[in-house]
Amino acid sequence: MILVTAATAPVGRSVVEQLAAGGVAVRALTRDPDRAGLPPQTEVVPGDLGDAGSLKAALEGVDAVFLLAASPDFDAAGFAALAEEAGVRRIVFQSSGAVVDGEDEQPDPVAAFHHGIEQALRGSAVAYTFLRLAVESSGSLEWSFDLAGQLSRGDVIAGPYAEALETPVHPADFAAVIIAALTDDGAHANRVYPVTGPHRLSLREQARLLGEALNRPLRYEELAPDAARAAISPYAPADLLLSTWERHTTGPAPVADTLQRLTGTDGRSVREWAAHTALRLTR
């Protein structure tokens, strides 16, 4: 049995769907099972990463866990202890590419949060795999602004650094990497992998591709960094994002080989990524 946390988020949902399609027993943790809309063969259970009682029940009989933690109140050491007590053999954790190895003081709050969870999992007897998703691969344009709101108001996507190169990853490709780490017995134990998408796309190119997918003449309107910081701050860590985008206007965003190494595939095309993202933004 595999437990998937954040099972209704884009990546978690794809992990559940792919596991279920492959005939793997999967349990999905979600706050609202009645609204989950997951495959019928999925065991959907109520729970919250902040509720130790619900986690103890959800971990019963589980061999492996996909962990995505977003709450700053998440008790990683407590979760690791519960997993060890339940006999879980491995935890695959979606970490952040912002984490810097060998540093007690991390460069920003995002890195510090994920580094703390990594350290707690390293201290457990349960085998771990850390999948460090690059900031520039996380769909940052989508979640750093109210992009859905912008699209509802017109055909302009406003943001900074139009030529900054990102490497967005399709949720199904990331899910395939997660599944490889969850199911390939022992091969990825206590390993750390960087995760990126397979293609470099500027923010301006992303807007164009989303426009093609939506059959709309979308254009990217560049904001000055200070204006962008004010717009981003309600939704996301502005300084981290702005420094990442600025860096990738002069140097290319790295493309990791983890997708190819763990899944044997080159990943979905940029138009498949755009179509999936556009659908999510307009639901």
N, C-alpha and C positions, 0 to 999 in steps of 0.2 A: 504494500500500500504506500502511495506517495501522497503527502500532504502539500497542497499549494496554498500559500497565503496570498493576500491581495488578489484573490482569484477572479475578481471582476474587473480589475485593471487591464489595460490592453495586453501586456506581456503575460500576466498571470492567466488571463482568459485563454490566450493562445496555447500556453503550456497545458492547461486542462483539456482543451479541445484536441490537441495533438496526442496527448496520452490516451484519452478516451478512444480516439479513432484507432489507436494502435492496440487496443484491448488491455491496456494497463489499468489496474485498479487505482483510482484517484479519488482523493477526498479534498474538497474545496472549502476553504475557510472564508466566510464572508459575514458581514454584519447583518445582512438581510437576505437570507436564503430564498424567500418567496419571490424576490425580484432579480435573482442571479441570472436566470436565462442560460444556464449551462447545459451541456449534453445530458440526456436523461439517465445515462448509465453512471453519471457522476454522483458520488455521495457528497451532498452539500450540507455543511454543518454551520451553525451559528457560532460566531466567536470574534474576538478582538485581540490584537497583540498586546493591548494594555490590560487584559483581563486574564490573570493567571489561571483562574478556574476553568474558563472556556478552553484555554490552551491545553490544560492537562487532559481533558476529555478528547480534544481533537488529535492529540499525539498518540493515543492508545492504538497499538497495532500497526504503527507507521514505521516503515523502513528508512524512508528518505523524505527530506523536506526542502521545498523551495521557499526561501525566506526573502521577502521584500518588506523592509521596515521604513516607515516614514515619520512616525510620531517621535518627537524628542523625548517622550517619557517611556519609550520602549526599554524594558529591563532585559538586556541581552544576556547577562549572566544568569538571570532567573530562567529565561527561555532555554538556554543551553543546559541548565541543570534538569529542567523538566524533560527535555529531549533525551538526555542521558538516562534518566530514570525510566523513561518509557521504552528504552532499547533501540532508539533511532540510531542508524548506522552512519548516516551522512546528512550534512546540511549544505545546500548550495545557496549561497548568499549573493544577492545583487548588491554589490558595493559600488563605490564611485572611483572613477579614474583620477579624481582629485587627491586621493590618498597618496601620501609620500612615505615610502618604506624607510624604516630606521629612524623616524623622527617622532619623539614624544609630543612635540608641539607641532600640530598640523597647520597648514597655511591658511585655512579658512574654516568656518563652521560646518560646511558640508563635509569636508575631508575629516574633520575632528569627529563628527557624528559617526561616520562609517568606519573610521579607524577604531573607535571605541567598541563597536560591535565586532569587528574583526578580532580585536584582542580578546574579547570575552569568548568568542568561539574557539580561538586558538587554545584557550585555557581549558577546554572541555575534552573529554575522552572521545567525543563524536568526531568523525572525520569531516573535514570541511573542504569546500571549493569556493573561492572568492572570484566572482565575475565582475571586474571593475569596468563599469560602463563609462566611457569617456563623456565628459560634459558636452562636447560638441557632437555626440552621437545620440543624445538623449531626447531629441525632439525639442531642443531648448527654445527655438522660435515659437513653438506651439504653446509651451507651458509658461514661458516667461512674460508673455503679454496675454491679454484677453483676445487671442487670435480669432476665436469663434465670434466674439462680439464685433471685432473689426470687420469680419466677412459679412456679418448681418447688416452692417451699416453702409457697405459700399465695396468698391473694387480696389481699395488701397490697403496694403499691409505696411504699417509704419514700424520701423525699427532701425537700429544702428548698423554701421559697418556692412554695407550692402555686399561688398566683395569678400567678406570673411567666409572662408571655406569650412564647412562642417562635413561630417560623415554620418548622416542619419541612418539608423538601423530600423528595418521593418520589424515590428513586434514578433511576427512569426519566425523570422530568422533568429532573433535573440532567444525566442522560446526553444528553437531547435538546439541551440548551444546549451541552454539550461537542461534540456532533456538528456542530451548526451552526457552531461556531468552527473545527472541524477541516476542514470541507468547503466552506464558503462562501469561495471563493478571494479572498483579499486583503481582504475586507470587515472582518475583525476583527484584522488584523495590528497588533501593537504597541498593543493596547488592553487596558484593565483594566475588568472588570465585577464589580459586587457580585452575589452570588447568594443568594437566600432562597427559601423556599417561598411560596406565594400566600395562605396562611391563617394567622391568628393563633390559637394555641391555648395555653391555660394548661397547666401541668404537670398540674393536676387533671383538666382536660378530656382530655388525652392518655391518662391512666389510664382514664377512663371509656370512651373510644373503643376502646382496646385491649381492655377488658373486653367491650364489645359484639362486637368481632371474634372474641374467643375464647369467647363465650357464657359468661362468668364474671363474678361480681359484684366486679370489681376496685375498690379504693378507694385513694386517695392519702393516706398518713399523713405529716404534715409533721414533719420533723426540724429541730431547732434548728441554726443555722449551724455551730456548733462540732462537733456530732455529724455533720453532713453532711460537713464537711471531713475528719474522720477516716475516714468511709466512702468518700469519693471518692478520697482521696490514693493508694491503691494502683493506681488505674486511670487517672487523668486529672489534668490541672492544676486542682486544687481552687480556688485563688484566682481564676483567670480565670473559671471557671464560676460561682462564687458571686457575684462582682461583676457578671457579666452578668445572672444571674437577679435579683439585688437591683435592678439598674437597671430591669429590665423589669417590676417590680411597680408602679412609679410612672409609667413612661413606656412607650408601646407599642413593641414591637419593630418596626423599619422593614420594610416590604415593598418589595423592589426590583422594577423592571419588566423585568429582564433576561430572564426566561422568556418573557414576552409579546413582547418586542422581537426576540429571536433565533429563537424557534420559532413565533410567531404563535398560541400556545395559552395558555389560562388555567391549565393544569396539572390534575392529578388531584384528586379530591375528598378531603376529610379522611377519609372512610370507606375510600377506596382506599388512602390512606397507612396507616391503622390496620391494614387487612387484610394489607398487605404486611409491615409491621413485626411484627405478631403471628406471621405465618408464619415469619419469620426467627428470632424469639425462641424458638419452640417446636420447631424442627427438631432 
